[in-house]
């Protein structure tokens, strides 16, 4: 029971700690930037010249691919790139949000459990546990 209470206390401090939130935010931001870099939003083509329009049934090469088949492949690829780049942007926003949350989190003024030896519980924590056990006995 004592170890469970100490573990719960340590885990709640670690999960909601500003360092952890900031670190998770940085990781989300890095992953998001990499996703946007690889699958970034498409840019307009700025190449000069005129392209020829072909009908949907026109074969493109010797493999028998038609213009319609090629257009379907391009549309699938465009949707995949758009989806992944939006996920990347969302991860970046979540990362910034977590970092802001970590900065504005109030600092806890509670005696913490010694991380080197989690079985050593602070005096305040022991008193709180003793008080709750007396309340439950009544």
N, C-alpha and C positions, 0 to 999 in steps of 0.2 A: 504494500500500500504506500509506504514511504517513497519507494523508488518511482511509483506511478505518479505521485504528486510532484515530485522533483522533475520528472521527465516532462509532465504537462507544463510546468512552470518554465522550463528551459525552452521547450518547443514554442510556446506562445511568445517568448521574448525573441527567439531567433526568427520566427516567421514574420512577425510584425516589426522587426527592427529596421531602422532606416538604412543601414548598410545593405541588408539583404534586398530590400525593395529597390534601392538604387542600383545594385548589381544586376538584379533581374531586369530592370529597365534598360540598363546598358546592353545586356545580352539581346533583348528584344529589338533594340535600336540597331545593333550590328546586323542581326539576321535580316531585319527589314531593309536596311541599306543594301545588303548583298542581293536580296531578292529584286529590289528596284533596279540595281545595276545590271543584273542578268536579264530580267524580264521587264525592263522599263517600258513606260508608255511609248507607243509608237510615235515617231516624229513624221512630219510631212516629208514626202520625197521632194528634194530640191534639185533633182537632176534635170538639165535642160533637154529639150527634144520632144518629139511626138512619138507616142507608142501606137502600134496598130491594134485595132480591135478585131478579135476573132470570134466566130460563132461558137456556141457551146459544144457542138458536135465535132469541131475541128480537132484532129489529133495533133499533139504537141511534138512527140518524138516517136522513135521506133518501138517503144514499149507499149504503145496503144493508149496512153493517157490522153484524155480529152481535156478541153478547156474547162468544161463543167466540173470534171473530177478535180482538176487542179484548183479551181475556185473553191470547192468544198474543203480541200485540204488547207488552203490559205485561211479560210474563215475559221476552221477549227483551231489553227495555230494562233490566229488573232485573239480568239476568245480565251485561250489558255494564257497567252501573254498578258492580256488585260486583267484576268482574274488574279494571276500571281503578282502582278505589279500592285494591284489594289491591296492584296494581303500584305505585301511589303510595306505599303504606306500605313496601313492600319497598325502593323507591328511597331513602326516608328512612333506613331501617335501614342500607342499604349506604353511604349518605353518612356517617352517624355512624361506622360501622366504619372507613371510609377516613380520616376525620379522627382517630380514636383511633390508628389505625396510624401516621399521620403524626407524631403527638405522641410516640409511643413508639419511633419508628425511631432507631437509634443514629446519631449524627452521624459522617460520614465524615471521616477525618483524612488525606486524600490530596490532593496538589497537583493542582489541576484545570487543564484546558486553558483558556486565555484565550478567553472567549466572543466577544470582539470580533474575534479573529483565530484561527480554529481550526487554522491551519497551525502556529502556535507551540505546541509540545508541551513539557511540563515536563521537567526533567532526569531525574526519577525514571521518568517514562513512557518516555523514550528508553533509559534503562539497562535497564528491564524488557524492552523490545522487542529490544534488542541481546542480552540474555541468552537470550531465547526463540529468537532466530535462531541463536545458537551452539549451543543444545541440539538444534535440529532438524538442524543440519549434521552432528552426530556420529552 
